[in-house]
Amino acid sequence: MATPDVPSATAAGQVEIEIVAWITKFVGGDGSTRKVYHEPLKDGDTVRKVLRRLSGRFPQLHKALWAPDTGDLAEHIEVLVNDAVLDLTHTLESPLQTGDRLALIGQYLGG
Amino acid sequence: MSTTIPGCYAGKILRVDLTNNHIWTQPWTPEMCRTLLGGVGLGAKILWEEVPPEVHWDDPENRLVMATGPLAGLPAWGTGGLTVVTRGALTNGATNTQANGFFGANLKYSGYDAIVLQGRAPNWVYLYIRDDTVELRDASALLGKDTWETQQALEQMLNLTGHQLSVYTSGIAGENQVRFAAIHGDYGHVASKNGCGAVMGNKRLKAVAIVRGSKSLQVTDPRGLWLAAEEIAHDLRFDPSTQSLYEYGTLPGVVGLSRLGALPIKNYTTNVVPEGVDMDTWTASSLRNGFDHRGHQCNACGMHHCHTQVLSSGPHKGEIVDEPEYEGWSGAGWATGCTNPVDVSWLNTQIDRACVDVNEFGWLIGWVMECQEKGYITKEQLGGLEVKWGDAEAANTLLQMIIRREGFGNILAEGVKRASEIVGGPAAECAIYTMKGDTPRGHDHRARWEEMLDTCTGSGGTIDSGPPVQQTELGQPPRINPFDPEAVAKMVGGTRGRRHFEDSLGTCIFTTRTTLAMLCRVLSAATGWEFTKDDAVTFGRRTAALMRAFNVRCGITPALERPSKRYGSVPVDGPARGQDVGRNWEHMVRVWYDTVGYDPETGKPFPATLEELGLAELVPALWG
């Protein structure tokens, strides 16, 4: 689970999670550029489970990512899977495969 | 109902008939304050009652309403708001557009909650306001001056500096009634939509100059107001949904929207960032810290949003410019293929100084660039000018032609829709606009169906509902599939009204990113009313329905609520590749109409909807 600031090759049995720009604030970054995590895949892993595992290590990300009352995604962060917004090719319950790429980006605020 | 109006209101509407140089005040009544609030709530009522269908945007009898609201001038963040309401030049229908800065505070401290302008001056004038001294003064010395020059000239003429004087002008574009001329003030704040500046120019009103007034406002519950305002400020700083806005304003939009396929690149011809462009140089931090900069906050605002910056390189190195908003980076930049932040920042300020809407300008120049590349518009048509993707200097040359209506600029000054229809042929198919005549905000809405639907069905010359804010409070889900037409329509319809409420308060929408319940707490403390979330929703939907009724009366029908061919096309690459909004359009619009309670055949709010919103008096006028 190395945490380089730039993407690197994803090893077998891992998925890549890219934290983009402002959202890096929630994982100890400065709110600019990116942070990339390579998360080992376990049997039965879904988008939800992998994101839960990641956010479990970062309380601020956890608070921002999940709605406290429902446990589903809150409105503050957009989730992409392989460059597509959630619900296009994957839902939270979709299984992940080696090499899949998740990205977390800030909600659009207008203006 | 109380017989006195709340002390947070100045208490008077300033009326100006430019034709006859007649100036008078109209007192508010407590009932008017409670039912209209201010801003677009007041403006919609004036449009409906005073601008009949035969009075088009360029008729002297058209009204130009420049309104504040009950919270303007109070000690809460972002309370300098200006809302402009008029019959606008692009759609020839209602307009609802905002600027911030200091207008709202300075006007209310002078004793007025709004200015309502009518008529046309025989010669160019500016409106001077200093407390009870209100005069139309000769503006001949201001003609030909851009927005910044106009403010500087008036500061010198009146011997005032800084925030002692608020100047709102439509610049040279307004003088020449460019159809997408804006109203600009306080160095960088722009009410830009639907050609409101063309209306100002049509009235031969060069500027409104308001000396910071000396009158006081009184709130009913100062402690309650202070506590609520502090809570909102705290949430803006620390809530995950607003922290980035607090720190960087709208700058994070560039990188975020690029990842969603919603950053408009080269007139919607691609959604892929060009090779060689490092998006790490486009993060909010890079855009701000890549320049020497300083804060340029609006009235009573603690956000780190508005800034000025110094150009760090290039032919204009050392010039002081206004830091672009996200829509400046897109309209003056990405939409025209310009990906050099210094060039974009410079061009953005030229657009503000020229006084046109940056979104419309981006779609217009991007269209010209694409058409010239494809041979649909020739170099000869442009007077020998070559306008290639990313060429900010050439774009500025066209800008100056447009605002003076010189050569081909006279055609472009009509805005994207009309210019593309005049040129015709294959060029017309490349243009981005709505069939009503206005254009989208600065995104690629083919990846943001919510905003395309909102733009096309909106009644104010732009989006009506805007991006959802605290939508769960209105019974909406926290997120939806952005390409699910039914979910999109229900979200846009279901959040309708919130923005109209905000636009009636005299505040900035970026400092009202909190719950409606919290906004009502502030409003109640200021006025002494018990104003609830349900009151706010009803008020907002009533105002939206009134604007819609005005547009129906102006002849804007559902047939016009569609995107142009390019605007509604299918992205050929990028994250939203293949998503076909056109195939889903009819269904999406039907669901939206059902959600808001309007008739999809005529566009009219149904009688039951009008009665539910307290607009029963409109039923005979709309339905016979």
Interface residues (C-beta under 8 A of the other chain):
Chain A: V20 A21 W22 K25 F26 D30 G31 S32 T33 R34 Q60 K63 A64 A67 D72 L73 A74 E75 H76 I77 E78 L80 D83 A84 V85 L86 D87 L88 A103 I105 G106 Q107 Y108 L109 G110 G111
Chain B: P240 S241 T242 Q243 S244 L245 E247 Y248 G249 T250 P252 G253 V255 G256 L257 R259 L260 A262 D280 T283 A284 S285 S286 E325 Y326 E327 R448 G466 P467 P468 Q471 T472 P478 R479 I480 N481 P482 F483 D484 I509 F510 R513 P575
